[in-house]
Amino acid sequence: MTQLSVKNLSVEIEGKQLVDAVLFDLQPGEFVGLVGPNGSGKSTLLRAIYRVLKPESGRVIHLGDDVWKLTARDAARRTAVVAQEQMGEFDFTVRELVQMGRTPHKGLLDGDSTGDRDIVDQCLEEVAMSHCATRSFLSLSGGEKQRVLVARALAQQAPFLVLDEPTNHLDIRHQLELLDLIRRLKITTLAALHDLTLAARYCDRLAMMHGGTLIAVGTPAEVLTADRIREAYGVEAEISNYDGRTRIDFDLKR
Ligand SMILES: Nc1ncnc2c1ncn2[C@@H]1O[C@H](COP(=O)(O)OP(=O)(O)OP(=O)(O)O)[C@@H](O)[C@H]1O
């Protein structure tokens, strides 16, 4: 069964078409990278998928149900999100913040069970942040905050993960570790990514946006061609394959 179907999704804000009739499917366990230049509509598309921005038309079907018709609680059980503007202003400890990921699974008056605590511990461990469990979230560095937000999303144990530039703020080691973790967990994931080389290496498929439309969906090798990179990003690209890994050299001019 297809896990997620995005059907002719269009988003308009103040009369501007930001996402135009986007159509694609995600299969269970797939890691799909959403790529495209600044302002191409990646975050807007993701917001419509995780129910923050109501689409003008089209539908988002998750496991057979229209996500816009689910209750907020049901939606949170199905989709975990690491968004860009989620850093928050209220101060919690790292552990409290990750515990919030368990909320959709609990009743109004339920405390934290041992099971919940174990899940929180394990998620902090996954992102190598256990040593900061009692620290104030606001005192963390940008990259540490990002990893805690990933831990919170993992603690939600939703079958679908949406990440908006999850490697933002991360140093190279933590970028590799995070992408590796997502691959290992085999949760169906849609992630906006800027680094095309890393996207090619870790994603099963890529979806490329340009000017609000999806211009290509396919394997990294199918999507990342010099012509398409020129069309979307306005740069020249030389693509090579070294030991089965895609390498891309970029240039402003040929
Ligand atoms: N609330 C809004 N009102 C008006 N324009 C908006 C609004 N939100 C986004 N836009 C515009 O829509 C376009 C797409 O923005 P979006 O954030 O989806 O792009 P993106 O591909 O995620 O970009 P980036 O790579 O820079 O994060 C941009 O031109 C942006 O300025």
The ligand as an SDF file (V2000), in Angstrom:
LIG
                    3D

 31 33  0  0  0  0  0  0  0  0999 V2000
    3.3260   33.5880    4.2740 N   0  0  0  0  0  0  0  0  0  0  0  0
    3.8670   33.9080    3.0930 C   0  0  0  0  0  0  0  0  0  0  0  0
    3.4570   35.0160    2.4270 N   0  0  0  0  0  0  0  0  0  0  0  0
    3.9760   35.3690    1.2370 C   0  0  0  0  0  0  0  0  0  0  0  0
    4.9460   34.6470    0.5990 N   0  0  0  0  0  0  0  0  0  0  0  0
    5.3770   33.5420    1.2190 C   0  0  0  0  0  0  0  0  0  0  0  0
    4.8750   33.1040    2.4800 C   0  0  0  0  0  0  0  0  0  0  0  0
    5.5100   31.9630    2.8220 N   0  0  0  0  0  0  0  0  0  0  0  0
    6.3800   31.7090    1.8280 C   0  0  0  0  0  0  0  0  0  0  0  0
    6.3120   32.6580    0.8720 N   0  0  0  0  0  0  0  0  0  0  0  0
    7.1050   32.7030   -0.3700 C   0  0  0  0  0  0  0  0  0  0  0  0
    6.8900   31.4790   -1.0430 O   0  0  0  0  0  0  0  0  0  0  0  0
    8.0710   31.0780   -1.7280 C   0  0  0  0  0  0  0  0  0  0  0  0
    8.4140   29.6590   -1.3130 C   0  0  0  0  0  0  0  0  0  0  0  0
    8.8670   29.6650    0.0230 O   0  0  0  0  0  0  0  0  0  0  0  0
    9.3580   28.3420    0.7710 P   0  0  0  0  0  0  0  0  0  0  0  0
    9.7440   28.7320    2.1550 O   0  0  0  0  0  0  0  0  0  0  0  0
    8.3370   27.2980    0.6060 O   0  0  0  0  0  0  0  0  0  0  0  0
   10.6520   27.9700   -0.0890 O   0  0  0  0  0  0  0  0  0  0  0  0
   11.8060   26.9160    0.1970 P   0  0  0  0  0  0  0  0  0  0  0  0
   11.9790   26.1420   -1.0570 O   0  0  0  0  0  0  0  0  0  0  0  0
   11.5080   26.1590    1.4360 O   0  0  0  0  0  0  0  0  0  0  0  0
   13.0510   27.8750    0.3890 O   0  0  0  0  0  0  0  0  0  0  0  0
   14.4010   27.7610    1.2730 P   0  0  0  0  0  0  0  0  0  0  0  0
   15.2670   26.7710    0.5840 O   0  0  0  0  0  0  0  0  0  0  0  0
   14.9520   29.1520    1.1610 O   0  0  0  0  0  0  0  0  0  0  0  0
   14.0230   27.3720    2.6760 O   0  0  0  0  0  0  0  0  0  0  0  0
    9.1210   32.1030   -1.3800 C   0  0  0  0  0  0  0  0  0  0  0  0
    9.2300   33.0250   -2.4330 O   0  0  0  0  0  0  0  0  0  0  0  0
    8.5900   32.7630   -0.1220 C   0  0  0  0  0  0  0  0  0  0  0  0
    9.0380   34.1040   -0.0020 O   0  0  0  0  0  0  0  0  0  0  0  0
  1  2  1  0
  2  3  1  0
  2  7  2  0
  3  4  2  0
  4  5  1  0
  5  6  2  0
  6  7  1  0
  6 10  1  0
  7  8  1  0
  8  9  2  0
  9 10  1  0
 10 11  1  0
 11 12  1  0
 11 30  1  0
 12 13  1  0
 13 14  1  0
 13 28  1  0
 14 15  1  0
 15 16  1  0
 16 17  2  0
 16 18  1  0
 16 19  1  0
 19 20  1  0
 20 21  2  0
 20 22  1  0
 20 23  1  0
 23 24  1  0
 24 25  2  0
 24 26  1  0
 24 27  1  0
 28 29  1  0
 28 30  1  0
 30 31  1  0
M  END
$$$$
